[in-house]
Amino acid sequence: MKLIVGLGNPGREYQNTRHNIGFLTIDAFAEKIGCPIRQSKFSGLYGECFIHGEKVILLKPQSYINLSGEVIHQYVNYFNISIDDILIIHDDLDLPLGNFRIKKKGSSAGHNGLKNIELHLKTQEYKRIKIGISNDKTIDTKDYVLGHLSKEDNQVLNTVIDTIMLVLDDYFILPFDTLISKYNTKNKK
């Protein structure tokens, strides 16, 4: 069983913000594969489906992003999911807008949602897709990540999300190291 988590904040005021790129991506994937995220458990919205014969849970934690680890930990325990079968999709300030990076493990790099996941899973060794949102150093970080995406930013991110749909398709059929080499080399800038 695999758990794919999109990070974001619940509520209308956060819908089109940089911090919610994980939600936007998981929603796009859920729509693409016909797996509605409508069920509720442990402060999370989720959908269950089968991909290539394997059960998959798509999860949007509904605690705020900084408490995502608590929700993920409950799903991992309840559904008995291996850390190796978790994939987290999240925003990344250190990557330019339009880029993404697939990683097998790594530090939180200051991302409070990832810090909370590490705290609750007791490891940094979970897979992730980091989606670049750039960083405007003239704006306080909190205000920047919670800022709304412009029309131009949305166009760039929609192109990235389209590519990530291909990554997610391949995630179920390729070894993870192959996935990394296939896609990470294509989006360097």
C-alpha positions as CSV (number, residue, x, y, z in Angstrom):
1,M,0.0,0.0,0.0
2,K,1.2,3.5,-0.9
3,L,0.4,6.8,0.8
4,I,0.8,9.9,-1.4
5,V,0.4,13.1,0.6
6,G,-0.1,16.7,-0.7
7,L,0.8,19.3,1.9
8,G,-1.2,22.5,2.3
9,N,-3.5,24.5,4.6
10,P,-7.3,23.9,4.7
11,G,-9.7,26.7,4.2
12,R,-10.8,29.1,1.4
13,E,-8.3,31.8,2.3
14,Y,-5.4,29.4,1.5
15,Q,-6.7,27.8,-1.7
16,N,-4.5,29.5,-4.2
17,T,-1.4,30.2,-2.1
18,R,2.2,29.1,-2.7
19,H,2.1,26.8,0.4
20,N,-0.8,24.9,-1.0
21,I,1.0,23.5,-4.1
22,G,0.9,20.1,-2.6
23,F,-2.9,20.2,-2.3
24,L,-3.1,21.5,-5.9
25,T,-1.0,18.7,-7.2
26,I,-2.7,15.9,-5.3
27,D,-6.1,17.2,-6.4
28,A,-5.0,17.2,-10.1
29,F,-3.7,13.6,-9.7
30,A,-6.9,12.5,-8.0
31,E,-9.0,13.9,-10.8
32,K,-6.8,12.4,-13.4
33,I,-7.1,8.9,-12.0
34,G,-10.7,9.2,-10.9
35,C,-10.0,8.8,-7.1
36,P,-12.0,11.5,-5.3
37,I,-10.6,12.7,-2.0
38,R,-13.8,12.9,0.0
39,Q,-13.4,10.6,2.9
40,S,-12.5,12.0,6.3
41,K,-10.4,10.4,9.1
42,F,-7.8,11.6,11.6
43,S,-8.0,15.3,10.6
44,G,-7.3,14.4,7.0
45,L,-9.3,14.1,3.7
46,Y,-8.4,11.1,1.7
47,G,-9.3,8.9,-1.2
48,E,-8.6,5.2,-1.7
49,C,-8.0,3.5,-5.1
50,F,-5.9,0.9,-6.8
51,I,-3.1,1.7,-9.2
52,H,-1.5,-1.2,-11.0
53,G,-3.1,-3.6,-8.5
54,E,-1.7,-1.8,-5.5
55,K,-3.9,0.0,-3.0
56,V,-3.1,3.8,-2.8
57,I,-4.3,6.4,-0.4
58,L,-4.2,10.0,-1.5
59,L,-4.1,12.3,1.6
60,K,-4.6,16.0,2.2
61,P,-4.0,16.6,6.0
62,Q,-6.5,19.1,7.3
63,S,-4.5,20.2,10.3
64,Y,-2.5,23.2,9.3
65,I,0.6,22.4,7.2
66,N,2.9,22.8,10.3
67,L,1.1,19.9,12.0
68,S,0.9,17.6,9.0
69,G,3.2,15.0,10.6
70,E,0.6,14.2,13.3
71,V,-2.0,13.4,10.6
72,I,0.4,11.4,8.5
73,H,1.6,9.4,11.5
74,Q,-2.0,8.4,12.3
75,Y,-2.6,7.2,8.7
76,V,0.7,5.3,8.7
77,N,-0.3,3.5,11.9
78,Y,-3.9,2.9,11.0
79,F,-3.2,1.5,7.5
80,N,0.1,-0.1,8.5
81,I,2.1,1.8,5.8
82,S,5.8,1.4,5.5
83,I,7.9,4.6,5.5
84,D,9.3,3.4,2.2
85,D,5.8,3.6,0.7
86,I,5.2,7.3,1.6
87,L,5.6,10.1,-0.9
88,I,5.2,13.7,0.2
89,I,4.5,16.5,-2.3
90,H,5.3,20.0,-1.0
91,D,6.4,23.5,-1.9
92,D,10.1,24.5,-1.8
93,L,11.4,28.1,-1.4
94,D,14.9,27.1,-2.5
95,L,13.9,25.9,-6.0
96,P,13.0,28.4,-8.7
97,L,9.4,28.6,-9.8
98,G,8.9,26.1,-12.6
99,N,11.4,23.6,-11.2
100,F,10.8,20.5,-9.1
101,R,13.1,17.9,-7.5
102,I,12.4,14.3,-6.6
103,K,14.3,13.1,-3.5
104,K,14.6,9.8,-1.6
105,K,15.3,11.5,1.7
106,G,16.7,14.7,3.2
107,S,16.4,17.4,5.8
108,S,13.4,19.7,6.2
109,A,15.5,22.6,4.9
110,G,13.5,24.9,7.2
111,H,10.0,23.7,6.0
112,N,7.9,23.5,9.1
113,G,5.5,20.9,7.6
114,L,8.5,18.6,6.9
115,K,10.0,19.3,10.4
116,N,6.7,18.1,11.9
117,I,6.6,15.0,9.6
118,E,10.2,14.1,10.7
119,L,9.2,14.6,14.3
120,H,6.3,12.2,14.1
121,L,7.8,9.6,11.7
122,K,11.1,9.8,13.5
123,T,13.0,9.8,10.2
124,Q,14.1,12.0,7.3
125,E,14.1,9.0,5.0
126,Y,10.8,9.4,3.2
127,K,10.3,10.1,-0.5
128,R,9.3,13.6,-1.6
129,I,8.6,15.8,-4.6
130,K,9.6,19.3,-3.9
131,I,7.9,22.0,-6.1
132,G,9.7,25.3,-6.5
133,I,7.9,28.4,-5.5
134,S,11.0,30.7,-5.6
135,N,11.7,33.0,-2.7
136,D,11.2,36.8,-2.6
137,K,13.6,37.9,0.1
138,T,11.9,41.3,0.3
139,I,8.8,39.7,1.8
140,D,8.6,38.0,5.2
141,T,8.8,34.2,4.5
142,K,5.4,33.5,6.2
143,D,3.7,36.2,4.2
144,Y,5.4,35.0,1.0
145,V,4.4,31.3,1.3
146,L,0.8,32.3,2.3
147,G,0.6,34.8,-0.5
148,H,-1.7,34.1,-3.4
149,L,-0.3,32.9,-6.7
150,S,-0.5,35.4,-9.6
151,K,-2.0,34.4,-13.0
152,E,1.5,34.0,-14.4
153,D,2.7,31.9,-11.5
154,N,-0.4,29.7,-11.9
155,Q,0.5,29.1,-15.6
156,V,4.0,28.1,-14.7
157,L,2.9,25.8,-11.9
158,N,0.2,24.2,-14.1
159,T,2.9,23.2,-16.5
160,V,5.0,21.7,-13.6
161,I,1.9,19.9,-12.3
162,D,1.4,18.4,-15.7
163,T,4.9,17.0,-15.6
164,I,4.4,15.7,-12.1
165,M,1.4,13.8,-13.3
166,L,3.8,11.8,-15.5
167,V,6.2,11.4,-12.5
168,L,3.3,10.0,-10.5
169,D,2.3,7.6,-13.3
170,D,5.9,6.3,-13.4
171,Y,6.2,6.2,-9.6
172,F,4.1,3.0,-9.7
173,I,6.1,1.2,-12.4
174,L,9.7,2.4,-12.1
175,P,12.3,1.9,-9.3
176,F,12.6,5.2,-7.4
177,D,16.2,5.8,-8.4
178,T,15.2,5.5,-12.0
179,L,12.4,8.0,-11.5
180,I,14.9,10.4,-10.0
181,S,17.3,10.1,-12.9
182,K,14.6,10.3,-15.5
183,Y,12.9,13.5,-14.2
184,N,15.4,15.4,-12.1
185,T,17.8,15.9,-15.1
186,K,15.0,17.4,-17.2
187,N,14.1,20.3,-15.0
188,K,17.5,21.8,-14.1
189,K,17.8,25.6,-14.7
